[in-house]
Amino acid sequence: MSKLGDLGARLYRGEVGYDFVGKRFLWYGVSILITITAIVALAVQGLNMGIEFKGGAVFTTPKTTATVAHATETAERISGHDAIVQELGSGGMRIQISGLDTAAAADVKGKLATDLKVNAADINADLVGPSWGEQIANKAWTGLAIFMILVVIYLAIAFEWRMAVAALIALIHDLTITVGVYALVGFEVTPGTVIGLLTILGYSLYDTVVVFDGLKEGSKDITKQTRFTFSEIANRSINGTLVRSINTTVVALLPVAALLFIGGGFLGAGMLNDISLSLFVGLAAGAYSSIFIATPLVVDLKEREPAMKALKKRVLAKRAAAAAKGEPLDGDEGADTGDSSEPVSGGQGRRRR
């Protein structure tokens, strides 16, 4: 067995582990700092919305000898608006001009043809009106809101409302960070970006549900034993799925990184950036929030219950009594559950022999 596989097995069995829950306030502080940075970036720089949202025109030219810099300068001078120019594999160019209305598009098309020395009839023009872009934006927000509501309802039914609240906060955390990164780097926000955001939300939710499932199994009949507190069981659940989460995240990030850094950077495929950046940042943020945010939040909410407070007192009292007698702390033979199995082990119960 590989070293990573052996570590995963030991984490799953509870033989080793890291105190994620115990250091939760450190993770909260890191997340708050990142979130504040993202909000400031949004407030100061704002988002670079694509023409699909604010209207404009896209001109696709045939093969031309003009450079990207020359075409950009020409398009901005002719139209009076910002322009984004990308060189196509065919030798032509994709010239995107935001804020351009239909009446001015025909005049701009003719002047571009003259300046770039191509036939105006060979330039393809796609126009997007501001009202259509507004409809797209409204539908995107509506879809996101419906997704969030369904997530909360599902988790509240499948698990409990505390887990639903924690998962919702984790999803908002992932969204805020991803959108903040877009504001910082100035990448264009397009429908592809929205698709990427919805994709990473689904991925983040999947990773969170995996941990929650282990926590639900491990905390079954928790008040009938005195070996573990709820926070300890939650920590064992995180450790039990840690290697799986790391492996899944790395495998998912590798092809996305290829799209972002190789496709978008080295090959100049700028249209890949709108979706690959949201996927890359969102996948990383989703893996982080599933481990460091969602489950610790459940612990904070759950341990406010009187039953969990009473359980913690019993567990600590029993450990103090065992320490005073010099007895091992793991000497509980399951007297509280009426059988010879470990009462609770984060979903990995083992029969004593």
C-alpha positions as CSV (number, residue, x, y, z in Angstrom):
1,M,0.0,0.0,0.0
2,S,1.3,3.5,-0.8
3,K,2.2,5.9,2.0
4,L,-0.7,8.1,1.1
5,G,-3.1,5.1,1.1
6,D,-1.7,3.9,4.4
7,L,-2.2,7.3,5.9
8,G,-5.7,7.4,4.6
9,A,-6.5,4.1,6.2
10,R,-5.0,5.2,9.5
11,L,-7.0,8.4,9.4
12,Y,-10.1,6.5,8.6
13,R,-9.6,4.1,11.6
14,G,-8.9,7.0,13.9
15,E,-5.3,5.9,14.7
16,V,-4.0,9.4,13.7
17,G,-5.6,12.7,13.1
18,Y,-5.3,16.5,13.0
19,D,-7.4,18.7,15.3
20,F,-9.3,20.6,12.6
21,V,-12.3,21.4,14.9
22,G,-10.1,22.5,17.8
23,K,-8.4,25.1,15.6
24,R,-11.7,26.2,14.0
25,F,-11.3,29.8,15.1
26,L,-8.1,30.0,13.2
27,W,-9.8,28.8,10.0
28,Y,-12.7,31.2,10.7
29,G,-10.2,34.1,10.9
30,V,-8.5,33.1,7.6
31,S,-11.9,32.9,5.9
32,I,-13.0,36.2,7.2
33,L,-9.8,37.9,6.1
34,I,-10.1,36.4,2.6
35,T,-13.8,37.3,2.4
36,I,-13.2,40.9,3.4
37,T,-10.5,41.2,0.7
38,A,-12.9,39.8,-1.9
39,I,-15.7,42.3,-0.8
40,V,-13.2,45.2,-0.9
41,A,-12.1,44.2,-4.4
42,L,-15.8,44.1,-5.5
43,A,-16.5,47.5,-4.0
44,V,-13.4,49.2,-5.4
45,Q,-12.8,47.5,-8.8
46,G,-16.2,45.9,-9.5
47,L,-16.7,43.1,-12.0
48,N,-15.8,43.3,-15.7
49,M,-19.1,42.2,-17.1
50,G,-19.2,40.8,-20.6
51,I,-21.4,42.0,-23.4
52,E,-23.9,39.2,-22.7
53,F,-24.8,41.2,-19.5
54,K,-24.3,44.8,-20.5
55,G,-24.8,44.8,-24.3
56,G,-22.4,45.4,-27.1
57,A,-21.2,43.9,-30.4
58,V,-18.7,41.2,-31.4
59,F,-17.0,41.5,-34.8
60,T,-15.3,38.4,-36.3
61,T,-12.9,39.4,-39.1
62,P,-11.3,37.2,-41.8
63,K,-7.6,36.8,-41.9
64,T,-5.8,40.1,-41.6
65,T,-2.2,41.4,-41.2
66,A,-3.1,43.8,-38.5
67,T,-1.7,43.3,-35.0
68,V,-3.9,42.9,-31.9
69,A,-2.6,46.1,-30.5
70,H,-3.4,48.0,-33.7
71,A,-6.9,46.4,-33.9
72,T,-7.6,47.3,-30.2
73,E,-6.5,50.9,-30.7
74,T,-8.6,51.2,-33.9
75,A,-11.7,49.7,-32.4
76,E,-11.6,52.0,-29.3
77,R,-10.9,55.1,-31.4
78,I,-13.7,54.3,-33.8
79,S,-16.4,53.3,-31.3
80,G,-15.5,55.4,-28.3
81,H,-15.9,52.3,-26.1
82,D,-13.5,49.8,-24.5
83,A,-12.6,46.9,-26.8
84,I,-11.2,43.4,-26.3
85,V,-9.4,41.9,-29.2
86,Q,-8.4,38.2,-29.6
87,E,-6.4,36.7,-32.4
88,L,-8.1,33.6,-33.9
89,G,-6.4,30.5,-35.2
90,S,-7.5,31.3,-38.7
91,G,-5.6,34.5,-38.7
92,G,-8.7,36.6,-38.1
93,M,-9.7,38.5,-35.0
94,R,-12.5,38.6,-32.6
95,I,-13.2,42.2,-31.6
96,Q,-15.6,42.7,-28.7
97,I,-16.9,46.2,-28.1
98,S,-19.1,46.8,-25.0
99,G,-21.8,49.4,-24.8
100,L,-22.2,49.6,-28.6
101,D,-25.8,50.0,-29.8
102,T,-27.3,48.6,-33.0
103,A,-27.4,51.9,-34.8
104,A,-23.6,52.5,-34.3
105,A,-22.6,48.9,-35.1
106,A,-23.0,49.2,-38.9
107,D,-20.8,52.4,-39.0
108,V,-18.1,50.8,-36.8
109,K,-18.2,47.6,-38.9
110,G,-17.5,49.7,-42.1
111,K,-14.6,51.7,-40.5
112,L,-13.1,48.5,-39.1
113,A,-13.1,46.9,-42.5
114,T,-11.3,50.0,-44.0
115,D,-8.7,50.2,-41.3
116,L,-8.0,46.5,-41.1
117,K,-8.0,46.2,-44.9
118,V,-10.6,43.5,-45.2
119,N,-14.0,43.3,-47.0
120,A,-16.8,44.6,-44.8
121,A,-19.1,41.8,-46.1
122,D,-16.7,39.2,-44.7
123,I,-16.9,40.6,-41.1
124,N,-19.5,38.8,-39.0
125,A,-21.3,41.0,-36.5
126,D,-23.2,39.7,-33.5
127,L,-25.2,42.3,-31.5
128,V,-26.4,42.0,-28.0
129,G,-28.9,44.5,-26.6
130,P,-28.7,45.8,-23.0
131,S,-32.2,44.5,-22.3
132,W,-31.3,41.0,-23.4
133,G,-28.2,41.1,-21.2
134,E,-30.3,42.2,-18.2
135,Q,-32.6,39.3,-18.7
136,I,-29.6,36.9,-18.8
137,A,-28.3,38.4,-15.5
138,N,-31.7,38.2,-13.8
139,K,-32.1,34.5,-14.9
140,A,-28.6,33.8,-13.5
141,W,-29.5,35.3,-10.1
142,T,-32.8,33.4,-10.1
143,G,-31.1,30.1,-10.9
144,L,-28.6,30.7,-8.2
145,A,-31.3,31.5,-5.6
146,I,-33.3,28.4,-6.5
147,F,-30.2,26.3,-6.2
148,M,-29.5,27.6,-2.7
149,I,-33.1,27.1,-1.5
150,L,-33.1,23.5,-2.8
151,V,-29.8,22.8,-1.1
152,V,-31.1,24.0,2.2
153,I,-34.3,22.0,1.9
154,Y,-32.4,18.8,0.9
155,L,-29.9,19.0,3.7
156,A,-32.5,19.8,6.3
157,I,-34.4,16.7,5.3
158,A,-31.5,14.4,4.7
159,F,-29.5,15.5,7.8
160,E,-30.7,18.4,10.0
161,W,-31.2,22.2,9.9
162,R,-27.8,22.9,11.5
163,M,-26.0,21.1,8.7
164,A,-28.1,22.9,6.1
165,V,-27.2,26.3,7.6
166,A,-23.5,25.3,7.7
167,A,-23.5,24.1,4.1
168,L,-25.3,27.3,3.0
169,I,-22.7,29.5,4.7
170,A,-19.9,27.4,3.1
171,L,-21.4,27.8,-0.3
172,I,-21.8,31.6,0.1
173,H,-18.1,31.6,1.3
174,D,-17.0,29.9,-1.9
175,L,-19.1,32.2,-4.1
176,T,-17.8,35.3,-2.4
177,I,-14.1,34.3,-2.8
178,T,-14.5,33.3,-6.4
179,V,-16.3,36.5,-7.4
180,G,-13.7,38.5,-5.5
181,V,-10.9,36.9,-7.4
182,Y,-12.7,37.9,-10.6
183,A,-12.8,41.5,-9.4
184,L,-9.1,41.4,-8.5
185,V,-7.8,39.9,-11.8
186,G,-10.3,41.7,-14.0
187,F,-11.3,38.7,-16.0
188,E,-14.5,39.1,-17.9
189,V,-17.7,37.7,-16.5
190,T,-19.7,35.8,-19.1
191,P,-22.4,33.1,-19.1
192,G,-19.5,30.6,-19.0
193,T,-18.6,32.1,-15.6
194,V,-22.1,31.5,-14.3
195,I,-21.9,27.9,-15.5
196,G,-18.6,27.6,-13.7
197,L,-20.0,29.0,-10.5
198,L,-22.9,26.6,-10.5
199,T,-20.5,23.7,-11.2
200,I,-18.2,24.5,-8.3
201,L,-21.2,24.9,-5.9
202,G,-22.3,21.4,-6.8
203,Y,-18.8,20.1,-6.2
204,S,-18.4,21.9,-2.9
205,L,-21.8,20.6,-1.8
206,Y,-20.8,17.0,-2.7
207,D,-17.6,17.2,-0.7
208,T,-19.5,18.7,2.3
209,V,-22.2,16.0,2.2
210,V,-19.5,13.3,2.3
211,V,-18.2,14.6,5.6
212,F,-21.7,15.2,6.9
213,D,-22.7,11.6,6.1
214,G,-19.8,10.3,8.2
215,L,-20.7,12.7,11.0
216,K,-24.3,11.6,10.9
217,E,-23.3,7.9,11.1
218,G,-20.7,8.5,13.8
219,S,-23.0,10.6,16.0
220,K,-25.8,8.1,16.0
221,D,-26.9,7.5,19.6
222,I,-24.1,9.8,20.8
223,T,-25.7,10.5,24.1
224,K,-25.6,6.8,25.1
225,Q,-21.8,6.8,25.4
226,T,-19.2,8.7,27.3
227,R,-16.1,8.2,25.2
228,F,-16.3,11.1,22.8
229,T,-17.8,14.6,22.7
230,F,-19.6,15.8,19.5
231,S,-16.7,17.9,18.5
232,E,-14.3,14.9,18.7
233,I,-16.6,12.8,16.6
234,A,-16.9,15.6,14.0
235,N,-13.1,15.8,13.9
236,R,-12.8,12.1,13.3
237,S,-15.3,12.4,10.4
238,I,-13.2,15.1,8.8
239,N,-10.0,13.0,9.2
240,G,-11.7,9.9,7.9
241,T,-12.5,11.6,4.6
242,L,-9.4,13.9,4.4
243,V,-7.4,11.9,2.0
244,R,-10.4,11.3,-0.2
245,S,-11.1,15.0,-0.3
246,I,-7.5,15.8,-1.2
247,N,-7.3,13.2,-4.0
248,T,-10.7,14.3,-5.5
249,T,-9.6,18.0,-5.4
250,V,-6.2,17.4,-7.0
251,V,-7.7,15.2,-9.8
252,A,-10.3,17.9,-10.5
253,L,-7.9,20.8,-10.4
254,L,-5.3,19.3,-12.8
255,P,-7.4,19.6,-16.0
256,V,-8.9,22.9,-14.9
257,A,-5.3,24.2,-14.3
258,A,-4.4,23.1,-17.9
259,L,-7.3,25.1,-19.2
260,L,-6.5,28.2,-17.2
261,F,-2.7,28.3,-17.4
262,I,-1.8,26.5,-20.6
263,G,-4.9,27.1,-22.7
264,G,-5.6,30.6,-21.4
265,G,-2.1,31.7,-20.8
266,F,0.4,30.1,-23.1
267,L,-1.9,29.5,-26.1
268,G,-3.7,32.8,-25.7
269,A,-7.2,31.1,-25.7
270,G,-8.8,34.0,-23.7
271,M,-12.3,32.6,-24.1
272,L,-11.4,29.7,-21.8
273,N,-10.6,32.1,-19.0
274,D,-14.1,33.0,-18.1
275,I,-15.0,29.4,-17.1
276,S,-11.6,28.0,-16.1
277,L,-10.9,30.7,-13.5
278,S,-14.2,30.2,-11.7
279,L,-13.7,26.4,-11.7
280,F,-10.1,26.6,-10.4
281,V,-10.7,29.1,-7.6
282,G,-14.1,27.6,-6.8
283,L,-12.9,24.0,-6.6
284,A,-10.0,25.0,-4.2
285,A,-12.4,27.1,-2.1
286,G,-15.0,24.4,-2.0
287,A,-12.4,21.8,-0.8
288,Y,-11.3,24.2,1.9
289,S,-14.7,25.2,3.1
290,S,-15.9,21.5,3.3
291,I,-13.1,20.7,5.8
292,F,-12.4,24.0,7.6
293,I,-15.7,25.8,7.6
294,A,-18.8,23.6,7.2
295,T,-18.2,20.9,9.8
296,P,-16.7,23.2,12.4
297,L,-19.8,25.4,12.0
298,V,-22.0,22.4,12.7
299,V,-20.0,21.7,15.8
300,D,-20.6,25.3,17.0
301,L,-24.3,25.1,16.4
302,K,-24.7,21.5,17.7
303,E,-22.8,22.0,21.0
304,R,-25.1,24.8,22.0
305,E,-27.8,22.1,22.7
306,P,-28.3,21.1,26.4
307,A,-27.8,17.4,25.5
308,M,-24.5,18.0,23.9
309,K,-23.3,20.3,26.8
310,A,-24.3,17.5,29.3
311,L,-22.5,14.9,27.2
312,K,-19.3,17.0,27.2
313,K,-19.5,17.3,31.0
314,R,-19.9,13.5,31.4
315,V,-17.0,12.7,29.0
316,L,-14.7,15.2,30.7
317,A,-15.7,14.0,34.2
318,K,-15.1,10.4,33.3
319,R,-11.7,11.2,31.9
320,A,-10.8,13.2,34.9
321,A,-11.8,10.3,37.2
322,A,-9.8,7.9,35.0
323,A,-6.7,10.1,35.1
324,A,-7.0,10.4,38.9
325,K,-7.0,6.6,39.2
326,G,-4.2,6.2,36.7
327,E,-6.5,4.3,34.4
328,P,-6.1,4.5,30.5
329,L,-8.5,6.9,28.9
330,D,-9.6,4.4,26.3
331,G,-10.8,1.8,28.8
332,D,-14.5,2.3,28.1
333,E,-15.8,-1.1,27.0
334,G,-19.1,0.2,25.8
335,A,-21.0,-0.1,29.1
336,D,-23.3,2.8,28.0
337,T,-24.4,1.1,24.9
338,G,-24.9,-2.4,26.3
339,D,-22.6,-4.2,23.8
340,S,-18.9,-4.9,23.3
341,S,-18.3,-2.6,20.3
342,E,-16.9,0.9,20.4
343,P,-19.8,3.2,21.1
344,V,-18.9,5.9,18.6
345,S,-15.9,6.1,16.3
346,G,-16.7,8.7,13.7
347,G,-18.5,6.1,11.5
348,Q,-15.8,3.5,11.7
349,G,-17.0,1.1,14.5
350,R,-14.7,-1.8,15.3
351,R,-15.5,-4.9,17.3
352,R,-13.2,-5.5,20.3
353,R,-11.7,-9.0,20.5
